[in-house]
Amino acid sequence: MNTQIKAHWLGHSAFKLESQSGKIIYIDPFLKNNPTTPEELKEVKKADYILLTHGHEDHVGDTVEIAKNTGAKVLGIVELMGILQDEGLPEDQAVAFNKGGTVHFDDFSVTLVSANHSSSFNGKYAGDPGGLVISFEDDICVYHMGDTNIFADLELYGQLYQPHVVLAPIGDHFTMGPEEAAFAVDLVGCEFAVPCHYATWPPIESDPNEFKEILEEISDTEVIIPEIGDNFLV
């Protein structure tokens, strides 16, 4: 698939996307305290947007620091954006929205959808957890499922948004494991799937090859297992 979208897995659930026009998008930038993120990827010098699935510290990560240093807009559910403003996020950089809502930018849009999980930040309720549907020009769509288990609405999301790429948590213990994640991605339907949220700590030492074997057996989806930092789309 010639997407003209660059996509890098940064470890755990963190990703960096680059749009066709060169806009830099970070998703769940848990970098500095992420034991799997290479040192050279922990420092962010340029970011235009930061997209957050939910409030847990291993997803919010370095959001406020990155936003202050780069001027990036930060998108997340309403309650989480309020908390991050209290933590120092400039008000004019916070873009609060809610599930079912879409925010449009120059060459992409972001829709917040449901995820089955919990969400808090420093012990405070941080709104519902979510997934992110990122739609670029040329009908290219990336769906980051956030932290979740399987649920029936995933089939509807596939019909509505028709994602090309699904970023799926497979670590078990706190999210789906490889088998459940494979069936969840099959409900969505997509050309490519990328596993994430695994191998960061011992409780989530899942095998991405198990996810790949199951999903490719039950569907036509191709599973890409990137090395951390590699671009897995071109």
C-alpha positions in Angstrom: 0.0 0.0 0.0 1.5 3.3 -1.1 0.2 5.6 1.7 2.7 8.4 1.7 2.1 8.3 5.4 5.2 7.6 7.6 4.5 5.7 10.7 6.9 4.8 13.5 6.2 2.6 16.6 8.0 4.2 19.5 7.4 1.4 22.0 4.3 0.5 24.2 1.4 2.4 22.6 3.3 5.4 21.4 3.4 6.2 17.7 4.7 9.0 15.5 2.9 9.7 12.2 3.8 12.1 9.5 1.0 13.3 7.2 1.3 13.9 3.5 2.0 17.6 4.1 4.7 16.8 6.7 2.7 17.4 9.9 4.1 15.5 12.8 1.6 13.6 15.0 2.4 11.8 18.2 0.0 9.3 19.7 0.2 8.5 23.5 3.8 9.8 23.8 5.0 7.8 26.8 8.7 8.1 25.9 11.2 9.3 28.6 10.1 6.7 31.2 9.4 4.0 28.7 12.0 1.3 29.1 11.6 0.1 25.5 12.0 3.5 23.8 15.5 4.0 22.4 17.3 7.0 23.9 17.5 8.9 20.6 13.7 8.8 20.3 12.9 10.0 23.8 13.6 13.7 23.0 11.0 15.3 20.8 12.1 18.4 18.9 9.2 18.8 16.5 5.5 18.0 17.0 2.4 19.6 15.5 -0.2 17.4 17.2 -0.5 15.0 20.1 -3.4 12.6 20.3 -4.3 10.9 23.5 -6.4 7.7 23.9 -6.9 8.1 27.7 -5.4 9.4 30.9 -3.2 6.6 32.2 0.4 7.8 32.8 1.8 5.3 30.4 -0.1 6.9 27.6 -0.1 10.6 28.6 3.6 10.3 29.2 5.5 13.4 28.1 2.5 15.2 26.6 2.7 18.5 28.6 6.4 18.9 28.2 6.3 18.2 24.5 3.4 20.6 24.0 5.2 23.4 25.8 8.4 22.8 23.9 6.9 22.5 20.4 3.6 24.4 20.5 1.7 21.2 19.5 -2.0 21.0 19.7 -3.2 18.3 22.2 -6.4 16.3 21.5 -8.2 14.3 24.1 -11.4 13.7 25.9 -12.9 16.7 27.7 -12.1 15.7 31.3 -8.5 14.7 30.5 -7.9 18.0 28.8 -9.0 19.9 31.9 -6.6 17.9 34.1 -3.7 18.5 31.7 -4.4 22.3 31.7 -4.1 22.1 35.5 -0.8 20.4 34.9 0.5 23.2 32.8 -0.8 22.5 29.3 -1.5 26.0 27.7 -5.2 26.5 27.2 -4.9 27.5 23.6 -3.2 24.2 22.7 -5.8 22.0 24.3 -8.5 20.6 21.9 -11.1 18.8 24.0 -13.7 16.6 22.3 -15.7 13.5 23.1 -16.7 10.1 21.7 -18.3 10.2 18.3 -16.9 13.7 17.7 -14.5 14.6 14.9 -11.9 17.4 14.8 -10.7 18.5 11.3 -7.3 19.9 10.4 -5.7 20.8 7.1 -5.0 17.4 5.8 -6.4 15.0 8.3 -9.2 14.5 10.9 -9.5 12.7 14.2 -12.6 10.9 15.5 -12.8 9.7 19.1 -14.5 6.3 19.4 -15.0 3.9 22.3 -12.6 1.6 24.1 -13.3 -0.8 27.0 -10.8 0.1 29.7 -10.5 2.6 32.6 -8.9 6.1 32.7 -7.4 8.2 35.4 -4.5 10.6 35.8 -2.7 10.9 39.1 -5.7 9.4 40.8 -8.2 11.7 39.2 -11.0 10.6 36.9 -9.9 11.4 33.4 -13.0 10.8 31.3 -13.7 7.6 29.4 -11.0 5.8 27.5 -11.1 5.9 23.7 -9.7 4.9 20.4 -8.6 7.3 17.7 -9.6 7.1 14.0 -7.2 9.3 12.1 -8.3 9.9 8.5 -5.9 11.4 6.0 -6.2 12.6 2.4 -6.6 10.0 -0.3 -9.0 8.0 2.0 -6.1 6.7 4.1 -7.3 5.8 7.6 -5.3 4.7 10.7 -7.2 3.4 13.8 -5.4 3.3 17.1 -7.6 1.1 19.3 -6.3 2.5 22.6 -6.3 0.2 25.6 -9.3 -2.1 25.2 -10.8 -5.6 25.1 -13.0 -6.9 22.3 -16.5 -5.5 21.9 -19.1 -5.9 19.2 -19.1 -2.2 18.1 -15.7 -2.8 16.5 -17.5 -4.3 13.5 -19.5 -1.0 13.1 -16.3 1.0 13.3 -15.0 -1.0 10.4 -18.0 -0.3 8.3 -18.1 3.4 9.2 -14.4 4.3 8.9 -12.9 1.5 6.8 -9.4 1.8 8.3 -6.4 0.6 6.3 -4.3 0.1 9.4 -5.3 -0.9 12.9 -2.9 -0.4 15.8 -4.0 -3.1 18.4 -3.0 -3.7 22.0 -2.0 -7.4 22.5 -0.2 -7.4 25.9 -2.8 -9.1 28.0 -3.1 -8.5 31.8 -4.3 -4.8 31.2 -5.7 -5.2 27.7 -6.5 -7.9 25.2 -4.1 -10.7 24.7 -2.9 -11.9 21.3 -5.9 -14.2 20.5 -8.6 -11.8 21.6 -6.8 -8.9 19.8 -6.7 -11.0 16.6 -10.5 -11.6 16.8 -11.0 -7.9 17.6 -9.1 -6.7 14.6 -10.9 -9.3 12.4 -14.2 -7.6 13.5 -12.9 -4.3 12.3 -11.5 -5.6 9.1 -8.4 -3.9 7.6 -5.5 -4.4 5.2 -2.8 -4.2 7.9 -2.6 -4.6 11.6 0.3 -3.6 13.9 0.5 -5.0 17.5 1.4 -2.7 20.4 1.2 -2.4 24.2 3.4 -5.4 24.8 6.9 -6.3 26.0 7.2 -3.0 28.0 7.2 -4.8 31.4 7.0 -8.5 32.5 3.2 -8.6 33.0 2.6 -7.8 29.3 5.3 -10.0 27.7 3.0 -11.2 24.9 4.3 -12.7 21.7 3.4 -10.7 18.6 3.9 -13.7 16.4 1.0 -15.4 18.1 -1.2 -12.5 17.2 0.1 -12.6 13.6 -0.5 -16.3 13.2 -4.0 -16.2 14.5 -5.1 -13.1 12.7 -3.6 -14.1 9.3 -5.3 -17.5 9.7 -8.8 -16.1 10.3 -8.7 -13.1 8.0 -7.0 -11.5 5.0 -5.3 -8.9 7.2 -1.5 -8.7 6.9 0.3 -8.2 10.3 3.3 -6.0 10.4 5.6 -6.4 13.5 7.9 -3.4 13.4 11.1 -2.9 15.3 10.8 0.1 17.6 11.7 3.3 15.7 11.2 1.8 12.2 8.9 3.3 9.6 6.4 0.6 8.8 4.4 2.6 6.2 5.6 4.4 3.1 
